[in-house]
Amino acid sequence: MKVKLIGDYMEKVDVVLLTYNCVSHWPGRRVLELCLQSIVSNIPINKIIIVDGGSTDGTLEVICRYLDSKCINYYIIEDKYGTRASSRMLGIKAVETDYFIFVDTDCILCPGWYSKIRKCIRDNVGAVVGRDVPVILPRRHLEARMKVKRRFGKVALPKTSRKKAFTGNTLILKEAIEGIKIPSYLHVGEDEYIRRFIESKGYKWIICNDAWCLHITKLHKPRDAYYQGISSYLFKTLTLKRLMLHVVTSIPKFTLVGYPDVGVTVFKLSLLRLLGYLKGMLCVHEELWS
């Protein structure tokens, strides 16, 4: 069953928003507010499904106050101690509309995002992704990485075998993900799993370059680094040799360009990524999907 397009009108869609201490931690209150404003001003909302990981900093109060002021329907699901995978699954199960949208709290949609995205809808398209424009923080880490890249070239940063999927601003056909069961350990890489599942059912996953979002990206998140290692093993986006090389060379490289403190942080993250990769090798033996 497809959404009906009638002139410039499209039936309302559900929006799934994952949250966890967004006010006091990442991405911060201001970014969260801008994210909500961009959703409300861009999308014909049926309801917003908020899946919260157990926020204790007033995140839900900020969201509810804003949505109440705009008379937006919303529904809160608690996923305390869950992962992004389990939260996305809960959001998917709560969706009622034929199409729905994932928006991450660190993404700010461009003006006209929805009208641009919907132009890409076709019968064989399972998901349409807006292009993400990274705004990388903290700046010191970004500057250090750029200096390393200029000095050492391609060996400075690990390469992936293919462009990773991104669900931070994505319109998805509910029919294309019927039966999906995202493994709960995919705290990172769950979006790649969703893409491969959709493509395995014969649908296309396409990127709409006209629609974009500002993606406020934080370079050092220890928990994400560990789970990125697991997903790197599962999806074969990084090799063990590459990860080990990154651990060994991280401090020397950043010391040579004048950022030894950043080198220590990158070393810790690289080590966590390596541990996650080894965890994947030792413990994850199941097929990701049939």
Backbone as a ProteinNet text record, in pm:
[ID]
protein_1_A
[PRIMARY]
MKVKLIGDYMEKVDVVLLTYNCVSHWPGRRVLELCLQSIVSNIPINKIIIVDGGSTDGTLEVICRYLDSKCINYYIIEDKYGTRASSRMLGIKAVETDYFIFVDTDCILCPGWYSKIRKCIRDNVGAVVGRDVPVILPRRHLEARMKVKRRFGKVALPKTSRKKAFTGNTLILKEAIEGIKIPSYLHVGEDEYIRRFIESKGYKWIICNDAWCLHITKLHKPRDAYYQGISSYLFKTLTLKRLMLHVVTSIPKFTLVGYPDVGVTVFKLSLLRLLGYLKGMLCVHEELWS
[TERTIARY]
84.9	0	88.8	69.7	155.9	84.3	162.3	107.1	52.7	-61	-122.4	-62.9	-24.5	24.8	-84.2	-127.5	-233.5	-186.3	-140.6	-89.3	28	19.7	126.4	100	4.4	-33.6	12.7	59	92.1	35.9	-14.8	-70.4	33.1	-14.3	74.8	156.9	274.6	365.5	408.6	444.8	500.1	649	697.1	839	891.1	1002.8	1064.3	1188.6	1191.8	1300.2	1359.9	1490.4	1558.1	1623	1604.2	1658	1726.3	1826.9	1888	1973.2	1927.8	2000.9	2054.8	1967.1	2008	2033.6	1984.3	1999.9	2136.5	2171.6	2296.8	2416.6	2390.5	2499.9	2494.3	2497.2	2499.2	2359.2	2312.2	2387.3	2374.4	2303	2284.5	2145.3	2099.8	1962.8	1936.7	2031.1	2008.9	1991.6	2077.3	2066.5	1935.7	1898.7	1772.3	1654.5	1653.7	1544.3	1539.5	1656.4	1661.7	1615.9	1649.8	1604.1	1452.1	1392.1	1246	1179.2	1235.2	1179.6	1182.1	1291.7	1303.9	1207.3	1178	1081	940.7	902.7	766.8	741.9	843.4	825.3	835.7	886	910.6	815.1	765.8	701.4	553.8	465.1	323.8	312.4	309.6	325.6	192.2	190.5	79	100	216.7	258.7	409.5	468.6	611.7	626.8	700	725.9	862.8	865	989.8	1030.6	1145.3	1197.3	1313.1	1292.8	1390.6	1467.7	1598.9	1685.8	1699.5	1608.3	1613.5	1672.1	1631.1	1685.7	1652.2	1749.9	1730.6	1759.7	1777.3	1820.3	1713.3	1590.3	1483	1464	1527.4	1513.4	1367.4	1296.9	1157.2	1069.1	1099.6	1021.8	1037.3	1160.7	1186.3	1109.8	1115.1	1047.9	897	842.7	697.2	644.3	718.7	676.6	669.9	770.4	773.2	660.9	642.8	541.2	400.6	380.4	250.1	218.2	321.1	299.1	262.9	301.5	271.8	153.4	92.3	-23.4	10.2	125.2	170.2	141.4	84.4	63.4	197.4	218	341.6	315.5	407.7	394.9	533.7	547.7	678.3	689.9	799.8	830.7	961.3	963.8	1086.2	1168.6	1297.4	1391.4	1516.4	1498.1	1609	1715	1838.4	1954.4	1954.3	1872.7	1869.7	1980.8	1987.7	2082.6	2004.7	2078	2008.6	1927.7	1979.2	1907.9	1774	1775.3	1650.1	1553.4	1607.4	1520.9	1457.9	1535.5	1478.3	1371.2	1393	1293.1	1162.6	1172	1051.7	979.9	1057.3	997.7	927.3	990.9	932.2	801	798.6	677.3	561.5	593.6	488.2	436.8	501.4	461.7	326.5	241.4	108.5	92.3	173.8	157.4	235.4	199.4	263.5	410.6	438.7	576.9	603.7	728.4	766.4	906.8	946.9	1075.2	1156.3	1280.5	1377.1	1446.2	1446.5	1527.2	1605.6	1737.2	1820.8	1824.4	1843.9	1839.7	1960	2062.9	2177.4	2171.5	2051.9	2033	1931	1963	1873.4	1837.4	1711	1666.7	1669.9	1705.5	1708.9	1566.7	1547.5	1414.2	1366.3	1240.8	1185	1232.1	1287.2	1342.9	1241.4	1122	1023.5	974.3	949.5	900.9	1005.4	1133.9	1241.8	1255	1241.7	1253.4	1142.5	1020.4	907.3	910.3	985.4	996	1069.5	1142.7	1220.6	1142.2	1019.6	941.5	900	930.3	889.4	840.6	776.6	723.2	831.8	952.4	1059.2	1157.4	1124.9	1213.3	1165	1254.1	1218.8	1258	1357.9	1402.4	1467.5	1442.3	1505.7	1579	1708.5	1793.8	1836.6	1822.3	1874.4	2025.9	2095	2240.8	2274.2	2374.7	2412.7	2536.5	2528.4	2638.9	2700.5	2816.8	2871.9	2921.4	2888.1	2947.2	3019.2	3151.9	3226	3281.3	3254	3302.1	3371.2	3462	3516.7	3612.9	3624.3	3704.2	3851.1	3903.2	4044.5	4073.8	3983.3	4002.3	3993.6	3902.1	3890.2	4017	4066.5	4188.7	4305.8	4315.8	4424.6	4416.2	4298.2	4280.9	4312.6	4274.4	4304.6	4454.6	4525.9	4671.6	4738.1	4687.5	4740	4716.4	4597	4563	4652	4676	4760.9	4905.4	4950.7	5090.6	5115.2	5020	5042.9	4960.9	4870.7	4793.2	4690.8	4668.5	4559.7	4578.9	4703.2	4723.7	4682.7	4649.6	4620.8	4491.8	4390.4	4260.4	4216.5	4147.5	4103.2	4001.6	4005.8	3913.8	3804.1	3688.1	3581	3567.1	3511.6	3499.9	3384.9	3287.1	3173.3	3117	3045.1	2985.4	2879.8	2890.6	2798.3	2662	2561.8	2425.7	2408.5	2307.8	2280.2	2129.5	2073.9	1928.5	1887.9	1979.4	1950.3	1843.9	1822	1711.8	1663.5	1583.3	1547.7	1398.5	1340.5	1201.7	1200.5	1122.5	1122.3	980.8	969.1	842.8	828.1	722.9	706	701.3	640.3	630	767.8	867.3	1001.1	1078.3	1031.8	1103.7	1017.4	910.5	827.7	909.4	904.1	977.9	1120.2	1163.4	1299.5	1319.2	1435	1473.3	1618.6	1639	1774.2	1838.5	1953.4	2021.4	2046.9	2016.9	2024.7	2166.3	2268.4	2407.1	2453.1	2370.2	2408.2	2373.8	2444.2	2428.1	2483.7	2581.2	2633.9	2624.7	2586	2573.5	2432.5	2338.8	2200.7	2141.2	2189.4	2138.8	2187.7	2309.9	2359.6	2280.3	2244.2	2161.7	2025.9	1965.8	1836	1847.5	1953.8	1970.5	1982.3	2067.2	2088.8	1963	1884.8	1758.8	1662.6	1650.9	1562.1	1604.6	1735.1	1785.3	1768.6	1776.4	1759.3	1616.2	1521.2	1381.5	1348.5	1450.9	1431.2	1398.6	1403.7	1377.8	1509.1	1498.2	1616.7	1631.9	1756.3	1792.5	1863.2	1800.7	1858.6	1885	1981.2	2017.2	1964.2	1893.6	1842.5	1937.8	2014.5	2114.6	2053.6	1930.4	1864.6	1821.4	1788.4	1749.3	1871.9	1891.6	2009.2	1978.6	2067	2055.8	2193.8	2199.2	2321.9	2335	2443.3	2464.7	2573.8	2534.8	2629.6	2698.8	2821.4	2891.1	2997.2	2999	3101.5	3202.6	3331	3433.7	3463.3	3457.7	3492.4	3372.8	3321.7	3216.3	3258.3	3310.4	3367	3273.8	3148.1	3055.3	3035	3022.9	3005.6	3127.1	3247.6	3369.7	3371.2	3333	3330.3	3232.7	3111.8	3011	3043.6	3116.2	3160.1	3254.1	3335.2	3423.3	3344.6	3238.1	3154.6	3091.5	3035.4	2971	3073.3	3196.1	3301.2	3333.2	3331.1	3352.9	3235.4	3114.8	2996.3	2979.7	3005	2982.2	3109.5	3222.8	3351	3392.1	3365.8	3402.2	3545.1	3599.4	3738.6	3802.8	3933.2	4005.4	4075	4107.1	4178.3	4315.2	4381.5	4512.5	4503.3	4403.3	4385.3	4358.8	4275.5	4244.4	4367.5	4445.1	4567	4667.6	4679.1	4769.3	4727.7	4597.7	4546.5	4577.1	4567.1	4599.3	4747	4833.9	4978.8	5028.7	4969.6	5022.5	4951.2	4842.1	4760.8	4838.2	4903.2	4975.8	5095.4	5182.5	5294.5	5250.9	5146.3	5101.3	5055.2	4973	4919.6	5025.9	5123.4	5233.5	5316.9	5339.1	5420	5356.4	5223.9	5158.4	5122.4	5168.4	5151.6	5026.8	4958.5	4836.9	4847.5	4942.8	4958.5	4836.9	4764.7	4646.5	4535.8	4520.8	4423.2	4466.6	4598.6	4650	4614.1	4617.9	4580.8	4432.6	4348.1	4204.8	4178.8	4242.6	4224.8	4275.7	4386.1	4439.5	4336	4274.1	4173.2	4054.2	4008.6	3896.3	3933.3	4054.3	4100.2	4110.2	4155.1	4165.1	4027.3	3931.8	3793.8	3735.8	3766	3718.7	3776.9	3904.8	3970.7	3910.2	3883.1	3821.3	3682.7	3607.5	3476.5	3486.6	3585.2	3607.1	3638.1	3726.3	3760.9	3639.6	3558.2	3434.4	3343.3	3335.2	3255.4	3308.8	3438.6	3501.2	3474.9	3478.1	3468.8	3325.4	3235.6	3102.8	2987.2	3003.9	2889.9	2901.7	2822	2829	2699.7	2594.4	2465.7	2462.1	2377.4	2354.2	2274.6	2313	2243.6	2098.6	2074.4	1937.3	1933.3	1816.3	1801.8	1781.8
-119	0	124.5	211.7	328.6	456.1	554	684.2	752.2	816.6	883.6	1022.8	1050.8	1183.7	1257.3	1369.5	1445.7	1589.7	1626.5	1760.9	1787.3	1894	1928.1	1872.5	1780.5	1728.7	1584.5	1550.4	1412.8	1376.7	1256.3	1213.7	1225.8	1245.3	1264.4	1138.7	1162.8	1051.3	1058	941.5	935.4	968.8	1027.3	1059.8	988.1	917	845.8	922.2	957.2	1038.7	964.3	932.8	865.5	970.4	957.7	1057.3	991.4	1061.1	1021.7	1138	1201.7	1312.1	1411.7	1455.5	1545.8	1688.6	1724.3	1861.1	1880.5	1791.4	1808.4	1744.7	1649.9	1583.4	1616.4	1513.8	1536.2	1526.6	1610.8	1716.4	1854.9	1863	1992	2049	2132.2	2184.7	2265.2	2349.8	2436.7	2354.8	2254.2	2169.2	2090.7	2039.8	1966.7	2054.5	2179.1	2271.6	2300.8	2321.1	2345.8	2222.9	2103.9	1979.7	1972.3	1997.8	1993.4	2097.2	2218.7	2323.5	2281.5	2218.8	2178.6	2065.6	1979.4	1871.1	1929.1	2013.9	2068.8	2157.5	2232.7	2325.3	2256.6	2133	2065.5	1952.1	1882.8	1753.1	1757.6	1700.5	1685	1568.6	1600.5	1499.8	1436.3	1303.7	1230.8	1226.3	1175.5	1181	1161.5	1211.7	1191.4	1083	980.1	868.6	891.7	921.7	949.4	824	767.4	650.5	698.7	697.6	757.6	650.5	670.3	573.4	592.3	665.8	686.9	821.1	926	1059.6	1107.7	1175.9	1227.7	1377.2	1441.2	1582	1677.9	1631.5	1718.5	1718.7	1624.3	1617	1602.1	1509.3	1485.3	1606.2	1673.4	1793	1901.6	1920.6	2020.6	1985.2	1858	1813.3	1826.4	1777.9	1781.3	1924.2	2012.5	2153.2	2215.2	2185.5	2243.1	2185.4	2054	1990.8	2028.5	2044.3	2089	2229.3	2315.4	2452.7	2457.7	2355.2	2349	2256.9	2202.9	2112.3	1990.7	1931.3	1813.9	1688.3	1586.5	1458.5	1388.5	1332.6	1257.9	1142.8	1049.3	928.3	892.1	867	838.7	690.4	630.3	490.8	489.8	418.2	410.9	290.2	313.1	204.5	222.7	223.1	246.6	139	179.5	91.3	18.4	64.8	1.9	55.3	2.5	49.7	120.6	179.2	242.7	139.3	17.4	-88.3	-119.9	-140	-172.6	-54.1	67.5	185.9	201.5	177.4	186.9	80.3	-39.1	-144.2	-104.7	-47	-3	106.4	197.4	302.9	247	153.6	92	22.8	-48.4	-121.5	-27.4	95.9	191.7	272.4	258.6	336.7	288.5	384.1	352.5	391	482.6	532.6	447.9	457	377	414.1	541.9	589.7	651.2	645	713.1	769.2	853	923	906.4	866.7	872.2	1008.6	1079.2	1200.6	1187.9	1204.8	1201.2	1338.5	1340.3	1467.2	1556.9	1503.2	1587.7	1630.7	1620.8	1659.9	1773.5	1872.9	1986.6	1987.1	1964.9	1952	2085.6	2082.2	2203.3	2249.9	2376.6	2424	2345.6	2304.5	2230.4	2086	2034.5	1897.6	1795.1	1799.1	1695.1	1701	1820.5	1832.2	1783.3	1799.6	1751.5	1599.8	1545.7	1400.7	1326	1375.7	1301.1	1291.5	1381.9	1376	1250.6	1188	1068.4	938.9	948.7	827.7	759.4	631.8	547.3	413.6	333.2	205.8	111.7	120.3	27.3	86.5	204.2	271	242.7	186	153.7	261.1	342.6	448.9	560.5	683.4	800.9	874.6	895.2	954.8	1094.4	1189.2	1321.9	1323.1	1403.2	1414.5	1479.9	1425.4	1486.3	1573.9	1692.2	1788.8	1793.1	1729.1	1718.1	1852.1	1876.8	1986.6	1918.2	1901	1813.5	1890.3	1836.6	1893.6	1783.7	1815.1	1948.5	1993.6	2123.5	2177.4	2138.1	2131.6	2097.3	1958.3	1865	1729.7	1730.3	1809.4	1818.9	1878.1	1986.1	2049	1951.6	1876.4	1779.5	1671.1	1621.6	1516.4	1566.8	1689.3	1744.8	1761.4	1803.1	1816.6	1680.9	1579.3	1443.3	1396.4	1423.5	1379.3	1446.4	1576	1647.7	1598.2	1563.9	1523.6	1379.5	1289.4	1147.5	1091.4	1170	1122.5	1019	924.4	828.7	733	713.3	618.6	676.1	806.3	870.1	820.5	797.1	756.9	626.1	539.5	412.9	433.8	346.7	356.1	250.4	279.1	180.5	128	7.9	-54.9	2.6	66.9	126.1	237.1	327.5	437.5	381	415.3	362.1	428.8	355.1	408.4	508.3	593.6	695.1	713.4	698.3	710.2	836.2	930	1049.8	1139.1	1130.9	1204.7	1122.7	1022.6	921.5	892	894.1	853.4	706	624.8	479.9	429.6	341.8	272.7	158.8	161.7	61.8	-80	-93.7	-224.5	-284.5	-196.5	-243.8	-300.3	-275.8	-329.5	-423.7	-475.1	-571.7	-696.5	-739.1	-857.7	-831.4	-705.8	-675.3	-700.2	-755	-776.9	-734.4	-609	-555.8	-612	-678.6	-730.8	-619.6	-644.8	-540.3	-489.5	-568.3	-524.7	-423.4	-392.6	-294.8	-152.9	-110.2	27.2	124	79.2	149	51.4	101.9	14.8	-35.2	7	-36.7	21.6	139.7	199.7	122.3	71.4	-12.9	-142.3	-196.2	-316.9	-290.5	-175.7	-141.4	-130.8	-65.1	-50.2	-186.4	-272.9	-403	-488.1	-474.7	-548	-501.2	-368.6	-313	-357.9	-352.7	-393.2	-543.2	-623	-767.7	-804.6	-713.1	-736.2	-680.9	-633.8	-587.6	-440.6	-366	-222.4	-145.3	-21.8	62.4	155.3	180.7	278.8	392.1	507.2	613.4	739	818.3	943.6	1060.1	1151	1271.4	1386.8	1429.4	1533.8	1672.2	1691	1821	1844.2	1734	1743.1	1713.8	1794.2	1773.3	1812.6	1770.8	1811.9	1849	1942.2	1968.2	1858.6	1783.3	1671.5	1710.9	1741.5	1786.7	1663	1637.9	1512.9	1533.2	1444	1446.7	1336.1	1371.4	1274.5	1171.3	1208.6	1108.7	1070.1	950.4	890.6	745.7	717.5	586.2	468.3	478.4	366.5	340.2	447.2	432.3	366.8	402.6	345.9	194	146.7	2.1	-69	-14.9	-78.6	-61.9	44.4	59.4	-54.4	-98.6	-212.1	-338.4	-362.6	-480.2	-471.8	-355.4	-342.1	-347.4	-300.2	-306.8	-451.9	-538.6	-682.2	-741.4	-710.2	-768.7	-728.6	-601.6	-550.3	-542.7	-586.9	-592.6	-455.3	-350.5	-215.9	-179.3	-249.5	-229.9	-365.8	-372.5	-497.4	-492.4	-609.7	-616.9	-550	-570.1	-509.5	-357.7	-302.5	-157.3	-102.1	-172.4	-126.7	-130.6	-236.6	-249.1	-139.7	-113	-7.9	128.1	151.6	278.9	295.9	186.5	192.3	226.8	157.8	172.4	310.4	367	492.3	617.9	605	722.7	827.5	788.8	887.2	947	863.8	923.5	1021.8	989.5	1077.5	1212.7	1211.3	1336.9	1415.9	1345.9	1415.1	1492.1	1431.8	1495.2	1621.9	1631.4	1751.2	1849.1	1817.6	1912.7	1897.9	1780.4	1758.8	1627.5	1616	1489.5	1452.9	1554.2	1525	1462	1510.3	1451	1309.3	1289.9	1156.3	1055.3	1096.4	1006.6	968.5	1068.6	1041.8	946.7	972.3	887.1	745.8	734.4	603.7	524.3	590.2	523	477.8	565.8	529.9	416.3	421	316.2	182.9	187.9	65.5	7.1	93.3	47.1	-12.5	50.1	0	-139.1	-154.9	-284.2	-390.7	-354.9	-449.5	-490.9	-394.1	-426.4	-522	-498.3	-586.2	-728.8	-741.4	-874.4	-940.6	-859.7	-910.9	-968.1	-896.1	-944.7	-1075.8	-1086	-1208.6	-1328.1	-1303.5	-1413.7	-1453.6	-1355.9	-1380.3	-1374.2	-1305.7	-1287.3	-1385.4	-1489.9	-1593.5	-1608.3	-1537.4	-1554.3	-1483.3	-1531.8	-1463.5	-1336.7	-1227.5	-1101.7	-1105.7	-1169.3	-1187.7	-1307.8	-1363	-1481.6	-1439.4
0	0	0	-93.6	-108.7	-63.4	-25.7	9.6	-115.4	-101.6	-215.9	-234.6	-354.6	-390.2	-466.3	-416	-481.2	-494.1	-613.6	-633.7	-542.2	-462.3	-369.2	-229.1	-220.5	-89.1	-73.5	45	75.7	211.5	223.3	350.9	461.4	582.3	695.1	723.9	780.9	810.7	956.7	1011.9	1146.1	1141.7	1248.4	1263.3	1386.8	1372.6	1485.6	1529.6	1658.1	1714	1833.8	1827.3	1938.5	2028.7	2159.1	2251.6	2370.7	2424	2550.8	2602.6	2708.6	2772.2	2669.3	2580.6	2472	2519.2	2636.2	2685.1	2750.3	2843.5	2918.3	2848.6	2760.1	2690.3	2541.1	2458.3	2314.2	2258.7	2168.2	2100.3	2165.5	2278.1	2345.2	2319.4	2411.5	2404.8	2277.7	2238.6	2122.8	1995.8	1976.7	1857.5	1860.5	1978.2	1991.6	1951.7	1997.8	1965	1815.2	1754	1609.8	1531.9	1582	1519.2	1520.8	1636.9	1649.3	1558.5	1554.8	1469.2	1322.9	1280.7	1140.4	1106.1	1202.6	1179.7	1163.4	1259.2	1259.8	1137.6	1094.4	982.5	846	842.1	714.6	682.1	784.9	764.3	802.2	717.8	756.8	855.7	983.2	1088.8	1126.4	1127.4	1187.1	1338.1	1378.6	1518.5	1524.8	1631.4	1655.4	1760.8	1726.9	1817.8	1881	2009.2	2080.8	2156.6	2121.4	2192	2278.6	2409.2	2500.6	2576.8	2583.9	2650.2	2799.5	2861.2	3006.1	3044	2974.7	2999.9	3141.4	3204	3339.9	3348.1	3232.2	3231.7	3181.1	3172.3	3125.6	2975.5	2906.6	2760.5	2719.4	2782.4	2745.5	2777.4	2885.3	2921.1	2815.1	2767	2663.2	2536.1	2496.5	2374.6	2387.7	2499.3	2519.2	2523.8	2589.2	2598.1	2458.9	2377.5	2242.3	2155.4	2158.2	2074.3	2118.7	2249.3	2299.3	2249	2245.2	2199.3	2051.3	1976	1833.2	1802.9	1909.3	1894.2	1807.4	1831.6	1757.5	1839.3	1776.8	1843.2	1863.6	1981.4	2004.7	2100.6	2100.1	2180.5	2231.1	2361.2	2420.7	2454.9	2411.7	2443.6	2522.6	2633.7	2714.6	2673.5	2653	2620.7	2705.3	2835.8	2927.3	2912.4	2900.7	2883.4	2748.6	2655.8	2523.2	2434.1	2313.3	2212.6	2103	2007.9	1895.5	1817.3	1811.5	1738.9	1805.1	1936.9	2006.7	2002	2010	2004	1866.4	1761.6	1626.1	1605.5	1660.3	1647.6	1716.6	1835.8	1906.4	1828.2	1769.2	1687.6	1565.7	1498.2	1378.3	1412.3	1524	1562.9	1594.7	1637.1	1673.7	1554.5	1439	1321.3	1268.3	1231.2	1178.8	1032.3	982.1	845.6	745.2	617.5	512.8	495.3	508.6	509.7	647	690.2	813.4	797.3	892.7	881.5	1009	993.4	1102.9	1098.3	1210.2	1223	1352.5	1346.5	1466.9	1531.4	1662.5	1736.1	1707.9	1641.9	1605.3	1459.2	1399.1	1258.8	1248.7	1167.7	1144.6	996.4	965	826.5	754.4	627.5	546.4	514.2	479.7	437.5	314.4	316.3	203.1	195.5	305.3	305.5	257.3	314	284.6	139.9	90.7	-47.8	-146.1	-112.4	-199.5	-192.4	-71.3	-52.6	-125.7	-116.5	-170.6	-323.6	-388.2	-534.1	-581	-490.3	-525.3	-503.5	-454.3	-426.5	-556.8	-565.9	-677.8	-621.6	-706.7	-659.4	-607.8	-664.3	-625.2	-525.1	-469.7	-374.3	-232.2	-151.6	-13.7	85.8	49.3	139.7	60.3	103.3	43.6	155.1	134.8	237.4	195.1	285.2	259.4	279.8	201.7	214.6	348.8	419.7	546.8	529	585.7	580.5	720.3	740.4	876	930.6	1055.8	1132	1247.2	1234.4	1323.8	1443.6	1562.6	1688	1769.4	1861.1	1886.8	1777.4	1759.2	1649.6	1658.9	1781.3	1798.5	1740.5	1762.3	1708.9	1556.4	1504.5	1358.6	1297.7	1357.9	1307.3	1311.9	1421.8	1435.3	1328.8	1304.3	1203.8	1063.3	1036.4	904.5	885.3	991.4	981.6	960.3	1030	1011.5	868.8	819.9	684.3	580.4	597.2	501.9	506.9	627	640.7	596.8	630	605.2	489.3	435.6	321.1	359.7	270.6	286.1	403.4	451.1	560	695.4	698.2	826.4	888.8	808.2	859.6	795.4	870.1	813.6	702.4	602.4	490.2	504.2	449.2	445.9	304.2	293.9	163.2	82.3	150.2	80.5	167.8	108.4	185.1	278.9	406.2	505	494.2	533	530.7	645.1	631.2	732.5	740.3	860.4	875.5	951.7	968.5	1046.8	988.5	855	791.2	672.1	702.5	603.1	600.8	481.9	459.9	420.9	491.5	469.5	444.1	346.4	319.6	421	501.1	606.4	549.4	432.6	368	338.6	315.5	277.8	396.2	519.4	634.5	718.3	658.8	730.5	761.4	885.9	927.5	972.1	973	1012.1	1161.9	1197.2	1336.6	1351.8	1390.4	1402.3	1528.3	1517.7	1637.8	1738	1865.5	1967.7	1990.6	1953.5	1974.9	1871.3	1772	1670.3	1718.7	1822.9	1869.2	1764.2	1689.5	1571.7	1455.9	1337.9	1222	1198.5	1285.8	1266.5	1139.3	1098.5	974.9	851.8	858.4	748.8	740.7	855.3	858.9	792.9	825.7	767.1	615.3	568.9	423.6	355.2	409.1	345.8	349.6	457.6	466.6	357.8	342	239.7	100.8	73.4	-58.2	-80.6	26.7	12.5	-25.7	-1.3	-38.4	-176.7	-247.7	-384.5	-399.3	-290	-295.7	-310	-354.9	-369.5	-249.8	-215.9	-112.9	-185.9	-195.9	-277.4	-194.2	-240.6	-175.1	-256.7	-191.1	-256.5	-224	-322.1	-298.3	-278.6	-325.6	-308.9	-164.3	-95.2	45.2	131.4	235.7	319.4	463.6	551.1	690.5	742.6	835.5	909.8	1014.4	1007.8	1100	1197.8	1321.9	1423.7	1481.9	1437.5	1467.5	1574.8	1672.3	1776.5	1748.7	1749.4	1710.7	1818.7	1945.5	2046.3	2132.2	2109	2189.3	2216.9	2337.7	2367.2	2340.3	2382.4	2361.6	2213.6	2135.9	1991.9	1927.9	1976.8	1920.1	1937.4	2054.4	2080.8	1987.3	1977.6	1892.4	1743.6	1710.4	1572	1533.6	1630.2	1605.1	1573.5	1648.5	1622.8	1484.1	1451.3	1320.2	1207.3	1232.5	1130.4	1095.7	1195.7	1170.8	1093.2	1136.9	1075.2	929.3	900.1	765	681.9	741.4	669.7	614.5	691.8	647.6	687.7	787.6	828	850.9	833.8	857.8	993.5	1046.8	1174.1	1163	1050.2	1028.3	1032	967.9	965	1104.6	1182.4	1317.4	1407.8	1397	1477.7	1440.2	1311.1	1265.1	1319.9	1324.6	1374	1522.9	1599.8	1742.4	1763.4	1689.8	1707.9	1666.2	1561.3	1505.3	1552.5	1627.4	1660.1	1740.3	1849.3	1931.2	1856.4	1792.6	1717.8	1609.7	1534.7	1426.1	1479.3	1583.2	1634.4	1711.3	1769.5	1835.5	1733.6	1616.6	1513	1456.1	1460.5	1407.9	1519.8	1644.5	1753.7	1837.4	1832.4	1910.7	1989.7	2082.5	2156.4	2240.6	2295.4	2376.7	2293.1	2170.1	2078.1	2042.7	2027.4	1997.4	2104.1	2231.2	2341.4	2331.8	2303.4	2288.5	2172.8	2058.9	1941.5	1969.2	2044.8	2083.2	2162.9	2261.2	2343.9	2258.9	2168.9	2082.9	1988.4	1933.8	1842.8	1914.9	2040.2	2120	2147.5	2180.3	2201.8	2074.1	1960.5	1832.2	1802.9	1834.4	1815.8	1906.5	2032.7	2125.5	2076.8	2022.6	1967.9	1850.1	1764.6	1648.5	1693.9	1795	1847.7	1913	1981.8	2040.9	1932.1	1819.6	1708.2	1653.8	1640.4	1588.3	1679.9	1811.2	1907	1940	1938.6	1995.5	1896.3	1784.1	1693	1578.6	1582.1	1479.8	1400.8	1442.9	1376.3	1242	1152.9	1027.3	1056.1	990.2	1017.1	970.4	859.5	813.5	720.8	705.7	620.2	476.8
[MASK]
++++++++++++++++++++++++++++++++++++++++++++++++++++++++++++++++++++++++++++++++++++++++++++++++++++++++++++++++++++++++++++++++++++++++++++++++++++++++++++++++++++++++++++++++++++++++++++++++++++++++++++++++++++++++++++++++++++++++++++++++++++++++++++++++++++++++++++++++++++++++++++++++++

